[in-house]
Amino acid sequence: MGLTEIRNRIEKACREAGRNPQDVHLIAVSKVQPLERVEAVLDQGHRLFGENRVQEAAGKWPAFMERYDSVSVHLIGPLQTNKARQAMELFDAIHSVDRPKLASTIARLAQEMGQCPDLFIQVNTGEEDQKAGVMPAEADAFVAECRALDLPVRGLMCIPPVEETPSLHFALLAKIAERNGLAGLSMGMSSDFEQAIALGATHVRVGSAIFGERTTH
């Protein structure tokens, strides 16, 4: 499919939703992609990428950042507290703040480091046992808790259950964000980003549709 087609589809979805395409950021999900595929997308001028694991990103991005200007990498996978410092040094945004312990660790490190990436709170909209994220009923309290820690909470993130209609989950996330005065909505992936854009997504996370199917090492 490729980057150009995805960009065109995003523009079309924005037009249909009456939104400015510049308000929707495309995160190219580069996890477990071969370096040459990532390089090809960088060479096409794309600069915003998403990674799932701190270690993998640390082994990949510093070298690319030396060669390409204004690259921004966001962490979209779960974050262990013992990797928080490394994550805060490497990423411009963390989309998976999902528990009080992680929030307080980030707050402490932000004081020490004098900087903090943009943060998105992950909401488990499907209330799935195996999935990270705060439960929808607890989201307001957790947003307040993070703000009390002086954290730069920019928005919310969700990964809808595979077997359910994603738009219901996107609508729920948008509602929680709106009542908490949060502008950022990290939602929508390769199969459903048009629906996410229609419901207010500001960051869509697209991997295989840009890079081709993932290859596992």
Summary of the structure (lengths in Angstrom):
residues: 217
radius of gyration: 16.6
end to end distance: 22.5
largest distance: 45.2
contacts: 704
relative contact order: 0.16
helix: 47%
strand: 17%
